[in-house]
Amino acid sequence: MVNTVTEKPKSLQARIISGSVVLLSGSGLMMAINLAYNIAVARFLGVRDFGHANVVFTILTLFSAVTLAFQIVSTKLVAQQQTLEGKSAVYRFLNRSAWAGGASIAVALALFTLPISHYLNLPENGLIPIIAVGVAFYIPLGTRRGYLQGSLGFKSLATNMVLEQAVRFGGALAFILMGTGLRGVIIANSLAEVAAYFAIRVKLSGHTKNVLERSFAFREIWQAGIYYAGQIIINNGGIVLVNHFFAARDAGLYAAVAMIGRVIYSMSQAIVNSTFPVVAGTDDEERRDLRVIATSLMLVLAVGAVIALALCVAPASVWTHLFGPEFHMAGKYTISYLLALYALSTVIYALSAVIITFEMSYKIANTSNGKQE
């Protein structure tokens, strides 16, 4: 007689924690590489060009609202499909739409190079067309990552995000050593998006008729885009305004402080990215358990609190040593003080982002008729 043991399925909280650990590990490595990138750029380019590099990168970041809209909608709809053919049909439709959007935005950036460069006080006009190439690939990258996320391929997703940062850091360092300076750093940022896009291999099957209504899909993307646009502007709009209204050195100092906000926000997004597809693919009764959202909130709070505490106790000399003497700030409000303050405000905002994203995943859309359940 053969004894069969049925493995008990993991609870929703356990699946969220499991996915969060994988993505947090990837995000931790990604942030370590990003810190090394910022240190290298700051030390080699100086405070002024460091500010210019960050504001050009912020242009790419601002359009991540579109990228993330495609990613979260792709995640949601792919997670709902029970067959590989259905997932493939969803991906094909959204990927074509993302490429159309990415190409349109890239062309618009190229056409408005002069006014954008003048507003941001950039030292040369050729930087905007370079980053426009990165934007063209960055937006459809969202659909590829959404396919991985919706299929619960968290390890592949984490690996891809780490690869993006590694290419950015390695490329920037290589171009700087070749003497290309600020222009080389911007080229490396665009190359990172191209490499990340082609590194993902999406397994497609069949040619099933599109399972989505066009109007429904675009409405979902539009709603997600508005949500992420608000997030991106709140987190990155300050860098654009500071680069326009303040002196180059002050803009560089602000860019260094704002960097920590990006770190905490990225770590919180790792938790959100693991929560969304898991919650989207479950039934109403399981999602209504308050422990589900409490698990995500506590993870974000714990990660943010650890980072904020570390910044509070770190002496200002650490940052001056890492970034260079130009980043020294005398007086009561040292760079450590500003970093800790920025970290605390970002933690509070990250908690609200978790609640909003949970609500988006909870209201599952019926992909067959476009109606909300």
C-alpha positions in Angstrom: 0.0 0.0 0.0 1.3 3.4 -1.0 0.8 6.3 1.4 0.2 9.6 -0.3 0.7 12.8 1.5 -1.1 15.9 0.3 0.9 19.0 0.8 -1.1 21.7 2.5 -1.2 24.9 0.3 0.5 27.9 1.7 -1.6 30.6 3.2 -1.9 33.9 1.4 0.3 35.6 4.0 3.0 32.9 3.6 3.0 33.4 -0.2 3.3 37.1 0.2 6.2 36.8 2.6 7.9 34.2 0.4 7.6 36.4 -2.7 8.6 39.5 -0.7 11.8 37.8 0.6 12.9 37.0 -2.9 12.2 40.5 -4.3 13.6 42.2 -1.2 16.8 40.2 -1.6 17.0 41.3 -5.2 16.1 44.9 -4.3 18.7 44.9 -1.6 21.4 43.9 -4.1 20.0 46.3 -6.6 20.2 49.2 -4.1 23.7 48.3 -3.2 24.7 48.5 -6.8 22.8 51.7 -7.1 24.6 53.2 -4.2 28.0 52.2 -5.7 26.8 53.9 -9.0 25.9 57.1 -7.2 29.2 57.1 -5.3 31.2 56.6 -8.5 29.3 59.3 -10.4 29.5 61.8 -7.5 33.3 61.3 -7.0 34.2 61.3 -10.7 31.9 64.0 -12.0 31.6 66.3 -8.9 28.6 67.8 -7.3 27.4 69.8 -10.3 27.5 67.1 -13.0 26.2 64.6 -10.4 23.1 66.8 -10.2 22.8 67.0 -13.9 23.1 63.2 -14.3 20.4 62.7 -11.7 17.9 65.1 -13.2 18.3 63.5 -16.7 17.8 60.1 -15.1 14.8 61.6 -13.4 13.3 62.2 -16.8 13.4 58.4 -17.3 12.0 57.9 -13.9 9.1 60.3 -14.5 8.0 58.1 -17.4 8.1 55.0 -15.2 4.5 56.0 -14.4 3.7 54.6 -17.9 6.0 51.7 -17.5 4.5 50.7 -14.1 1.0 51.1 -15.5 1.7 48.6 -18.2 3.5 46.4 -15.7 0.7 46.3 -13.1 -2.1 45.8 -15.7 0.0 43.0 -17.4 0.6 41.4 -13.9 -3.1 41.6 -13.0 -4.4 40.2 -16.3 -1.7 37.6 -16.8 -2.4 36.3 -13.2 -6.1 35.9 -14.1 -5.4 33.7 -17.1 -5.4 29.9 -16.4 -3.6 28.8 -19.7 -0.3 29.7 -21.3 -2.3 30.6 -24.5 -4.3 33.2 -22.5 -1.3 34.7 -20.9 0.4 34.9 -24.2 -2.6 36.7 -25.8 -2.6 39.3 -23.0 1.1 39.9 -23.3 1.1 40.3 -27.1 -1.7 42.9 -27.0 -0.1 44.9 -24.1 3.4 44.7 -25.5 2.4 46.1 -28.8 0.6 49.0 -27.1 3.6 49.6 -24.8 5.9 49.9 -27.8 3.6 52.4 -29.5 3.6 54.5 -26.3 7.3 54.2 -25.8 8.2 55.2 -29.3 5.7 58.2 -29.2 7.2 59.5 -26.0 10.8 59.1 -27.3 10.0 61.1 -30.4 8.3 63.8 -28.3 11.4 64.1 -26.1 13.7 64.4 -29.1 11.5 67.1 -30.6 11.4 69.1 -27.4 15.1 68.7 -26.6 16.0 72.4 -26.5 13.2 73.7 -24.2 13.7 70.7 -21.8 17.5 71.3 -21.7 17.1 75.0 -21.1 14.5 74.4 -18.3 16.8 72.0 -16.5 19.9 74.1 -17.0 21.8 71.2 -18.6 25.3 71.9 -19.9 24.6 70.4 -23.3 21.5 69.6 -25.4 22.5 66.1 -26.6 21.6 64.4 -23.3 17.9 64.4 -23.9 17.9 62.4 -27.1 20.2 59.8 -25.5 17.8 59.2 -22.6 14.9 59.2 -25.0 16.3 55.9 -26.4 16.2 54.5 -22.9 12.5 55.6 -22.5 11.6 53.9 -25.8 12.7 50.5 -24.3 11.8 51.2 -20.7 8.0 51.4 -21.3 7.6 48.0 -23.0 10.0 46.6 -20.4 7.0 47.0 -18.1 5.0 44.5 -20.0 7.8 41.9 -19.9 8.3 42.4 -16.2 4.5 42.2 -15.7 4.4 38.9 -17.5 7.1 37.5 -15.1 5.3 39.0 -12.1 1.9 37.8 -13.1 3.3 34.3 -13.6 4.9 34.5 -10.1 8.4 34.4 -11.6 9.8 36.5 -8.7 13.3 35.2 -9.0 13.5 36.1 -12.7 12.0 39.5 -12.0 14.5 40.2 -9.2 17.4 39.0 -11.4 16.3 41.4 -14.2 16.2 44.4 -11.9 19.7 43.6 -10.6 20.9 43.3 -14.2 19.5 46.7 -15.0 21.4 48.3 -12.2 24.6 46.3 -12.9 24.6 47.5 -16.5 24.0 51.1 -15.4 26.8 51.0 -12.9 29.3 49.1 -15.0 28.6 51.1 -18.1 28.8 54.5 -16.3 32.1 53.5 -14.8 33.5 52.3 -18.1 32.4 55.4 -20.0 33.8 57.7 -17.3 37.1 56.0 -17.4 37.1 56.4 -21.2 36.7 60.2 -20.6 33.2 60.7 -21.8 32.1 62.2 -18.5 28.4 63.2 -18.1 27.4 62.1 -21.6 28.8 58.6 -21.0 26.8 58.3 -17.8 23.6 59.1 -19.6 24.5 56.6 -22.4 24.9 53.9 -19.7 21.5 54.7 -18.3 19.8 54.1 -21.6 21.9 51.0 -22.3 20.6 49.5 -19.0 17.0 49.7 -20.2 17.9 48.1 -23.5 19.8 45.3 -21.8 17.0 44.7 -19.3 14.4 44.4 -22.0 16.3 41.9 -24.1 17.4 39.8 -21.1 13.8 38.7 -20.4 12.7 35.7 -22.5 8.9 35.5 -22.5 7.6 32.0 -23.3 4.6 32.4 -25.6 2.2 29.7 -26.9 -0.3 29.6 -29.7 -2.1 32.4 -31.3 -5.3 32.5 -29.3 -7.7 35.3 -30.1 -7.2 38.4 -27.9 -9.1 37.8 -24.6 -9.2 41.5 -23.8 -11.5 44.2 -24.9 -9.4 47.1 -26.2 -11.5 49.8 -24.3 -11.3 47.8 -21.1 -7.5 47.3 -21.3 -6.8 51.0 -22.1 -9.1 52.1 -19.2 -7.1 49.9 -16.8 -3.8 51.3 -18.1 -5.2 54.8 -17.9 -6.3 54.4 -14.3 -3.0 52.8 -13.3 -1.1 55.5 -15.1 -2.8 58.3 -13.2 -2.1 56.5 -9.9 1.6 56.0 -10.7 2.0 59.5 -12.1 1.0 60.8 -8.7 3.6 58.6 -7.0 6.4 59.4 -9.4 5.8 63.2 -9.3 5.7 63.1 -5.5 8.9 61.1 -5.3 10.9 62.8 -8.1 9.3 66.1 -9.0 11.5 67.9 -6.5 14.7 67.0 -8.3 13.4 68.7 -11.5 12.2 71.8 -9.7 15.4 72.1 -7.7 17.6 71.7 -10.8 15.6 74.6 -12.4 15.4 77.1 -9.5 18.6 76.4 -7.5 22.3 76.6 -8.1 24.0 73.5 -9.6 25.8 72.7 -6.3 22.6 72.8 -4.3 20.8 70.7 -6.9 23.6 68.1 -6.5 23.2 68.1 -2.7 19.5 67.6 -3.0 20.0 64.8 -5.5 22.2 63.0 -2.9 19.5 63.4 -0.2 16.7 62.4 -2.5 18.6 59.2 -3.4 17.5 57.6 -0.1 13.9 58.2 -0.9 14.3 56.2 -4.0 16.0 53.4 -2.0 13.1 53.1 0.4 10.4 53.4 -2.3 12.1 50.7 -4.3 12.3 48.4 -1.3 8.6 49.0 -0.6 7.8 48.3 -4.3 9.4 44.9 -3.9 6.9 44.0 -1.3 4.0 45.5 -3.4 5.2 43.5 -6.4 5.0 40.2 -4.6 1.6 41.1 -3.0 -0.2 42.2 -6.1 -0.3 39.1 -8.2 -0.8 36.8 -5.2 -3.8 38.8 -4.0 -5.2 39.3 -7.5 -5.3 35.5 -8.1 -7.2 34.6 -4.9 -10.8 34.5 -3.9 -12.7 37.2 -2.1 -12.9 35.4 1.3 -9.1 35.0 1.5 -8.4 38.5 0.4 -10.7 40.0 3.1 -8.5 38.7 5.9 -7.0 41.8 7.5 -3.8 39.8 8.2 -3.0 39.9 4.5 -2.6 43.7 4.2 -1.2 43.9 7.7 1.6 41.5 6.6 2.6 43.9 3.7 2.3 47.0 5.9 4.5 45.5 8.6 7.1 44.4 6.1 7.3 47.9 4.6 7.4 49.6 8.0 10.2 47.2 9.2 12.4 47.8 6.2 11.8 51.6 6.2 12.4 51.9 10.0 15.7 50.0 9.8 17.0 52.2 7.0 15.8 55.4 8.8 17.4 54.4 12.1 20.7 53.6 10.3 20.7 57.0 8.7 20.0 58.7 12.1 23.0 57.2 13.8 25.4 57.4 10.8 27.9 60.4 11.2 27.9 63.0 8.4 31.6 62.2 7.7 30.5 58.9 6.3 28.7 60.6 3.4 31.4 63.1 2.9 33.9 60.3 2.6 31.8 58.4 0.2 30.6 61.1 -2.1 33.6 63.5 -1.7 34.4 66.8 0.1 32.1 68.8 -2.1 29.1 67.2 -0.4 30.0 68.6 3.1 27.2 70.6 4.7 28.2 72.7 7.7 25.8 73.7 10.5 22.9 72.0 12.4 21.3 70.5 9.3 24.0 68.1 8.1 23.5 65.7 5.2 22.8 62.8 7.8 20.0 64.9 9.3 18.4 65.6 6.0 18.7 62.0 4.9 17.0 60.7 8.0 14.2 63.2 7.6 13.7 62.3 4.0 13.7 58.6 4.9 10.9 59.0 7.5 8.7 60.9 5.1 9.2 58.3 2.4 8.3 55.5 4.9 4.9 57.2 5.6 4.2 57.6 1.9 5.3 54.0 1.1 2.7 52.7 3.6 -0.1 54.6 1.8 1.2 53.3 -1.5 0.8 49.7 -0.2 -2.9 50.3 0.8 -3.7 51.9 -2.6 -2.1 49.0 -4.5 -3.8 46.4 -2.4 -7.1 48.1 -3.2 -6.2 47.9 -6.9 -5.4 44.2 -6.7 -8.6 43.5 -4.6 -10.9 45.0 -7.3 -10.4 42.3 -9.8 -11.6 43.0 -13.3 -13.4 40.4 -15.4 -11.3 40.1 -18.5 -14.0 38.5 -20.6 -16.5 41.3 -20.5 -14.6 44.3 -19.0 -16.9 44.6 -16.0 -15.7 45.1 -12.4 -16.6 42.4 -9.8 
